[in-house]
Amino acid sequence: MLTAYKVSIVLLTGLLLLYAFQGYYPEFMSFFSEAFPPLIAGTAVVSSGFPLQKYCMEPKNGSPSYGCFSP
């Protein structure tokens, strides 16, 4: 878990520097501002699959756990 925090701090620092100096490279910022939100959304979708796979789709009794996807 500590590795995830370190990676997050490195990414946060990189984004901070990127946005702090955005006036020096406006063409790249135009591209980055359009490409970054889909990357974040894709990362959220992929990372949400890990807990679903671990807790909801593990066949203990032959079916998914009761709490997941219940109406």
C-alpha positions as CSV (number, residue, x, y, z in Angstrom):
1,M,0.0,0.0,0.0
2,L,2.9,2.3,0.6
3,T,3.9,2.0,-3.0
4,A,0.5,3.3,-4.1
5,Y,1.1,6.4,-2.0
6,K,4.5,7.0,-3.4
7,V,3.2,6.6,-7.0
8,S,0.4,9.1,-6.2
9,I,2.8,11.6,-4.8
10,V,5.0,11.4,-7.9
11,L,2.0,11.8,-10.2
12,L,0.6,14.7,-8.1
13,T,4.0,16.4,-8.2
14,G,4.2,15.9,-12.0
15,L,0.7,17.3,-12.5
16,L,1.5,20.2,-10.3
17,L,4.6,21.1,-12.3
18,L,2.8,20.6,-15.6
19,Y,0.0,23.0,-14.6
20,A,2.4,25.5,-12.9
21,F,4.3,26.0,-16.2
22,Q,1.5,25.7,-18.6
23,G,2.1,29.1,-20.1
24,Y,5.4,28.0,-21.6
25,Y,3.8,25.3,-23.8
26,P,0.1,26.1,-24.7
27,E,-0.1,23.7,-27.6
28,F,0.7,20.7,-25.4
29,M,-1.7,21.9,-22.7
30,S,-4.5,22.1,-25.2
31,F,-3.9,18.5,-26.2
32,F,-3.3,17.4,-22.5
33,S,-6.5,19.1,-21.3
34,E,-8.5,17.1,-23.8
35,A,-6.8,13.8,-23.3
36,F,-6.5,13.8,-19.5
37,P,-10.1,13.4,-18.5
38,P,-10.7,10.2,-20.5
39,L,-7.5,8.8,-19.0
40,I,-8.7,9.5,-15.5
41,A,-12.1,8.0,-16.3
42,G,-10.5,4.9,-17.8
43,T,-8.2,4.5,-14.8
44,A,-11.3,4.7,-12.5
45,V,-13.1,2.0,-14.5
46,V,-10.1,-0.3,-14.5
47,S,-9.4,0.2,-10.8
48,S,-13.0,-0.4,-9.8
49,G,-12.8,-3.8,-11.4
50,F,-10.2,-4.9,-8.8
51,P,-12.5,-4.8,-5.8
52,L,-15.4,-6.3,-7.8
53,Q,-13.2,-9.2,-8.9
54,K,-11.9,-9.7,-5.3
55,Y,-15.1,-9.4,-3.3
56,C,-18.1,-9.8,-5.6
57,M,-17.2,-12.3,-8.3
58,E,-15.3,-14.9,-6.2
59,P,-17.3,-18.1,-6.4
60,K,-17.5,-19.2,-2.8
61,N,-20.9,-20.7,-3.0
62,G,-21.2,-20.9,-6.7
63,S,-22.7,-17.5,-7.0
64,P,-21.7,-13.9,-6.4
65,S,-21.9,-12.5,-2.9
66,Y,-25.2,-11.3,-1.8
67,G,-24.2,-7.6,-1.5
68,C,-23.0,-7.1,-5.0
69,F,-25.5,-6.3,-7.8
70,S,-28.5,-6.9,-5.6
71,P,-31.7,-5.1,-6.6
